[in-house]
Amino acid sequence: MSAKKVDVLLVGAGVMSATLGTLLSQLDPSLKIVMVERLSKVAHESTHSLNNAGTGHGGYCELNYTPQMADGSIRIDRALEINAAFEVSLQFWSYLVEQAVLPAPEKFINPICHQSFVWGEEDVAFLRKRYAALHKHHLFEEMEYSEDHAVLRKWMPLVMQHRDAGQVVAATRVRHGTDVDFGMLTRGLVKSLNRHAAFDLKLSHTIVSLKQHENGRWHVRVKDNHSKETRTIDAGFVFLGAGGGALPLLQKSGVPEARGYGGFPVSGQWLICKNPDVVKRHSSKVYGKAAVGAPPMSVPHLDARIIDGEPALLFGPFASITTKFLKEGSALDLFTSLKPGNLKPMLSVARDNFDLTRYLVTEAFRSHKERVGILRGFYVDAKEEDWELASAGQRVQIIKGCDQKGGRLEFGTEIVTAGDGTLAALLGASPGASTSVQAMIEVIERCFKPRMKEAEWKHRLKEMVPSYGESLDENVALLHEVRKRTLATLRLDGGNSRRET
């Protein structure tokens, strides 16, 4: 059987592959694109609504993006970077809504206050410093701060109900925060791609092997999970956007750039409340401070969410130890990822992060009563019977080699590209989906360099993302211009969740 020849092969039907496919299709509709997904549905792993926080990560409420340094100062560069990157996503989604590529915005994104909440003198002092550092920057100029119980009762009534009036508390809020259903967003993108004759979606297909030929093209063996038949796809460019499955596939590719990379898998669980009497009293995302030693994905937050069309409150996530790289993966994933090239970094990280491992093991054995006890830091009157435990998604944190320690554990995302630009993979987790557009533009810049020299591609990117090529971090007027447009187009300028209107 002859190989199916395509320009682009996207591995994984999540938000990253869908975003890259949409960008490329908009830049050149003639590109032949195939998307391969091992599951039977689009956006059913990391992108599924229960498998991520649903937060449009803009650095507004996530305290782990603004660490306190040894001298007591607050470092804000990561928050600025993430905020500007999320604005890029908002611009692209706005363009797609205007072009009717995506459905009405309320189908996938809703306005909701992003709030941070802390208690105790030390944490209040931290939040006060954080606010002072962020608020003076134009990206965060609309952030508000208060230590007044009366004010906070208006901001977050459920959180402040029956709280000790003498407790030292503080909070910040940004009204134009967002709740994003990345599953609905991704399905909307893929549905639009599916209308094009040049696009082919193959669900329930597994990648068997990847081999690069002398002409630079990739021959990828793909197995139909139902018929067990295999076929070859001959691709000029391969993108591995398979979430936790990207690392094993990158290793299969054999590209030298994959050497030294390993993965540290972490699972998560949510406490979910669907009691309408409780749910209707909370309409924001409230983030707190993570426990000492906790990974970023386990920063505690109490969120108003819409899950499969039903209002709910989620609290967590509670991190736990796992050896799976995917929620529907194998318990052998971690062990089969061990290779001669990454064994030293993996062992070094295991040695240097024993406290993290112990923390994850402890979290795994928490009782329901203990989890609800942690929730009561945010919601004093929480009742055990109103909350049930549900599995969240798996995340694979990046491990890479370093000269000083042999290996280090990283909690961000990283794009790995082959030297010739014919293959790219996205590794890591947070902030993930929220910055998918900027990440995929970076993939295009690295891997489609000849096309990026064309004036037409640059013009099209500027049309889709008006801030492309400029810095929202530095250009105040541009930030105000694009933010005004995106808030209006995506209907995010109502101040708070549409559930309140």
Order of alpha helices (4+ residues) and beta strands (2+ residues): beta-alpha-beta-alpha-beta-beta-alpha-beta-alpha-alpha-beta-beta-alpha-beta-beta-beta-beta-alpha-beta-alpha-beta-beta-beta-alpha-alpha-alpha-alpha-beta-beta-beta-beta-beta-alpha-alpha-alpha-alpha
